[in-house]
Amino acid sequence: MQTTNASQTPITLRPIGVIRSPHMVAEKTPIQPVFAANIRGTAELQDEYDEGLVDLDGFSHLWLIYVFHQAGEQRLTVKPFLEDVPHGVFATRAPCRPNPIGLSLVRLVRREGRILHLEDIDVLDGTPLLDIKPYITRFDVRDGARCGWQEHVDDETAQQRGRRGFQG
């Protein structure tokens, strides 16, 4: 019996659209949507995906899955923005990952055709959008969840470092 090593099989993904935001410089972009409160942007889908947006209007929040297109070289150990202590990249949300895929939870303000108007956007302008998934409290909230080293970062430090100098 012949087996294949699925972990070594290349995967090809095509963007379904582009994310537009006021963030032009990575070093000034908030590190997570919670630090980008009320910052507006859009997700502009390609025409062929318009039908896939049917019924999305009923959701208040969306998960955006995208490519960190300006991430730079991958690193397996990083000093995250909220601490000066190195951590494994998989214990962070740093963009310099083996597969530079990002995830952001944003608020859906409204839909106009294939354009989604969003708030709490922490993504660079021009970022390729791979997928959209609705945020569903029943599935996405977990009681008793632990947050590792993040639990030791105080709120003041998180607020100060999380915004990273955005001057919107």
SVG drawing of the C-alpha trace seen along z (x, -y; Angstrom):
<svg xmlns="http://www.w3.org/2000/svg" viewBox="-30 -60 44 62">
<polyline fill="none" stroke="black" stroke-width="0.4" points="0.0,0.0 1.4,-3.4 0.8,-6.4 1.4,-10.1 2.7,-12.6 -0.1,-15.1 2.0,-17.6 4.4,-18.0 1.8,-18.4 1.7,-22.0 -1.5,-23.9 -2.6,-26.6 -4.9,-29.3 -6.5,-32.1 -7.5,-35.4 -11.3,-36.1 -10.8,-39.8 -8.7,-42.6 -8.9,-44.3 -8.8,-48.1 -7.8,-50.1 -6.1,-53.3 -3.1,-51.2 -0.2,-51.8 2.8,-51.0 3.0,-47.6 4.9,-49.1 2.1,-51.6 -0.8,-49.1 -2.6,-47.9 -1.7,-44.4 -5.2,-43.1 -8.8,-44.3 -9.4,-45.1 -6.7,-47.8 -8.2,-49.1 -11.6,-50.1 -13.7,-52.1 -11.1,-52.1 -13.0,-51.6 -12.1,-49.6 -13.6,-47.4 -13.4,-43.9 -13.9,-44.1 -14.7,-40.7 -14.2,-39.7 -17.5,-39.7 -17.5,-35.9 -18.0,-35.6 -21.0,-37.9 -23.5,-35.1 -21.4,-33.7 -22.3,-36.9 -26.0,-36.1 -27.3,-36.1 -24.1,-37.6 -26.0,-40.8 -27.4,-39.0 -24.0,-38.7 -22.4,-41.4 -18.9,-40.1 -16.8,-38.3 -13.5,-36.4 -11.3,-37.6 -8.6,-35.1 -5.9,-36.7 -2.2,-36.5 0.4,-38.6 1.7,-39.8 4.4,-41.9 5.4,-39.6 9.1,-39.1 11.2,-36.1 9.7,-33.3 11.0,-32.9 10.1,-30.2 10.9,-32.4 9.7,-36.0 9.4,-38.7 5.7,-39.6 4.6,-43.2 3.1,-42.9 6.2,-41.4 10.0,-41.6 10.4,-37.9 10.8,-35.5 8.0,-33.0 7.5,-30.3 5.8,-31.8 2.9,-29.4 2.2,-30.8 1.8,-34.3 -0.1,-35.9 3.1,-37.3 3.0,-37.5 6.4,-35.9 5.0,-32.4 5.9,-29.4 2.6,-30.0 1.9,-33.8 -1.9,-33.5 -3.7,-36.1 -7.0,-36.0 -8.9,-39.0 -12.3,-39.4 -14.0,-42.5 -17.4,-44.2 -19.6,-44.1 -21.1,-47.6 -23.0,-46.9 -22.9,-45.2 -23.1,-47.0 -23.1,-44.4 -19.7,-42.7 -18.2,-45.3 -18.3,-44.7 -17.9,-47.8 -16.0,-46.9 -14.9,-48.4 -12.0,-47.4 -9.8,-46.7 -6.1,-45.9 -5.0,-44.8 -2.7,-46.5 -4.3,-48.2 -4.1,-45.9 -4.0,-42.7 -5.2,-39.6 -8.4,-38.2 -8.5,-34.4 -11.8,-33.7 -14.6,-35.1 -16.4,-33.2 -19.2,-34.5 -18.5,-34.9 -20.9,-32.6 -21.1,-32.9 -22.4,-29.4 -19.2,-28.0 -16.5,-30.7 -16.8,-31.5 -15.3,-29.0 -15.8,-29.2 -12.7,-28.6 -10.3,-29.2 -6.7,-29.8 -4.5,-32.4 -1.0,-31.3 1.6,-34.0 -1.0,-36.7 -2.6,-36.3 0.5,-38.0 0.4,-41.1 -1.5,-43.9 -4.2,-46.0 -2.2,-49.2 0.8,-47.6 -1.5,-45.9 -3.3,-49.2 0.0,-51.1 1.8,-48.5 -1.2,-47.2 -2.0,-50.4 1.6,-50.7 1.4,-54.4 -1.5,-54.4 -2.3,-58.0 -5.7,-57.4"/>
</svg>
